[in-house]
């Protein structure tokens, strides 16, 4: 049984992800890799209970890492509910952290921005991601933000699949924290092919 409130939240989040977001079978991931399991984190990140857990754990993880964070966000769509959950939770666990989203490409109309929401050049930000596999989505967001003058403190993932993403992100010069790792998800034996 978890010993402290943060551990209890992590335990609850892992159980929720396991129940709502983990599927076993044959899948092609966004990275192009094939996998015997899939973590459809959106089923958890967009649920009311998932938002509560991710928000509180996200704020605590940012604080524990010692990261400066005026705002959080990442590549749309996976990062969006994570950023919103953390921003909302920060109201109850100040200091307040706002949210933004990074488009895959700048809009061709309107403000023609790639970064939308509460973002201004020079801000201290944390890039968030629902699931990190290779780290490429998080790094796309990091590079887009750096190009706009952001000071990126680090990358925070809800789930780290432990398949090289941490190494890629850290090799690029950014620390990675995750709320949950693959081991926390307690995958069934059939998720691990012989």
Secondary structure, DSSP 4 states (H G I P E B T S, - for coil): --SSHHHHHHHHHHHHHHHHTEEEEEEE-TTS-EEEEEE-THHHHTSHHHHHHHHHHHHHHHHHHT---SEEEEETTTTHHHHHHHHHHHHHSSSP-EEEEE-SS--SSTT--SEEES--TT-EEEEEEEEESSSHHHHHHHHHHHHTT-EEEEEEEEEE--SSHHHHHHHTT--EEEEEEGGGG---GGGS--
